[in-house]
Amino acid sequence: MDSQRTNREIADSADNANQADSQFVPALTEVRVPIALAEAALACSSTEDGRAYLKGIHLHRVGDNGRVVGTDGHRLFVAEFSFPEDGGPAAPDWLDAGVTIPNEFLKAQLTFVRKLLPAADTFTVAYAVGAQKIEVRDGFGNVTFRVTPQSGDFPDYRKLTDGLGEAFTAGRGDFESVAFNGQYLAACGQLQRILKAKGVNVYAGSKKQAAVLTFEGAPGAIMYLMPLQFEGKLAAQNAALLAPAIKATVGALRAHKTRCEK
């Protein structure tokens, strides 16, 4: 009898310990994220079930700034945001490893926040390493949504961006055929609208490298666009139409370069 009671007590003790562990929630720390940057990253995130690890926007820290990243493998949007200096939440530790918020969930919640608080320009993400849920809150803490982080490891996009940083030059004066998917080019206009930019600057130096797009009036936001891999040839009819314009443009670029060097 004593042996049975002891075994039962041991079992009850183990059950209580397991229940306590399952109820343990790490203390969440938060960061404010610009809504426009998140929406732009969402526009470039994947919707394919076969690439579930891309079906979200990734938040992490690089140096002294936070980053919002979204990609579908063809388009890549990267934008930096600073941490508030007005006593608001600073950079939490979990940003070092980062977290990916599912895109379908976030899109719905940001739409709700936009309707609830049209003037809001930021929202809050609260998380902790090891937590089972991410909390997404409106900028004033009135509404909180919870979601499981997107599964899978977000790709190391910096292998692409760091390599381009060394090869990228904005002052090229030559012409090279670089082809892009028209649907992805249309997304540039969508991002311009989201970011309220005045225009889009496109730097396509080579068909072997991603093009770099910046947004006038939205510093810190960059889109990378992978070119199509086929040989682009200018039709004879197009060449005849463009010949005078190309000569004039090249001449103007050379003259501009000469003036800048003086």
C-alpha positions, 0 to 999 in steps of 0.5 A, a space after each residue: 500500500 505504501 509503495 502504491 501511494 508513493 508511486 501515485 505521489 511521484 506520478 502526480 508530482 511529474 504531472 504538475 511539473 509538466 503542466 507548469 512547464 507547458 504554462 511557462 511563457 517567456 517574458 515578451 519584449 516588443 519593438 515598433 515597426 513602420 506599417 508601410 515597410 511591413 506592407 512593402 515586404 508583404 508585397 514581395 513575400 511568397 504565397 507558394 505552399 512549397 516555399 513555406 519558409 518564405 511565406 512571411 516577413 522577417 524581422 531582425 537586427 543588423 548593427 544599430 537598426 532593425 530590418 524588415 525583409 520579404 522575398 519570394 525568391 525572385 523579388 527581395 525587399 529590404 528596409 531598415 528602421 531605427 529604434 525610438 529615442 523617445 523612451 519607447 521600446 528599444 531593440 529587444 534581444 530576440 531581434 538578433 536571431 530574428 523571427 518570421 511573421 506569417 504573411 496571411 496573418 499579418 496582412 489581415 491584421 494590418 488591414 484591421 489596424 489601418 481601418 481602426 486607426 487610419 493615422 497609425 504609422 507603426 505597429 508593435 511586435 512582441 516576442 521572446 526566444 523560445 516563445 510559442 506565439 508572436 504578439 502583434 499589437 496596434 501602436 496604442 496597445 488597444 488590440 493584440 493578435 497572437 500567431 505562431 512564428 512561420 516555420 523554417 529558416 529564413 534564407 540568408 539574403 545578405 549573401 546576395 546584398 553584400 555581394 552586390 554592394 561591392 559590384 554596384 555602381 550607380 553611374 554607368 553610362 553604357 547599355 545592356 539588355 536586361 529582361 525582367 518579369 513584367 509582373 514583378 515590375 508592376 510590383 515596383 509601382 505597388 511598393 512606390 504607392 505603399 511607401 508614398 515615394 515620388 518615384 523609383 530609381 532602377 539600377 540594372 547593371 548586368 543580367 547576371 546580377 539582381 537589379 537594385 531599386 530605390 524609392 525616392 523619398 523613402 530612404 533605407 528601403 531597397 528592392 532587389 529584382 532578379 533578371 530573367 536568364 535568356 538572351 535578349 536581342 533587339 529586333 531590327 525594327 526596334 533598333 531602327 527606331 531607337 538608333 537616334 535616341 540611343 546615340 543622343 542619350 549616350 552623348 548626353 551621359 558622356 557630356 554629363 560625366 565630363 562636367 561632373 569630373 571637372 
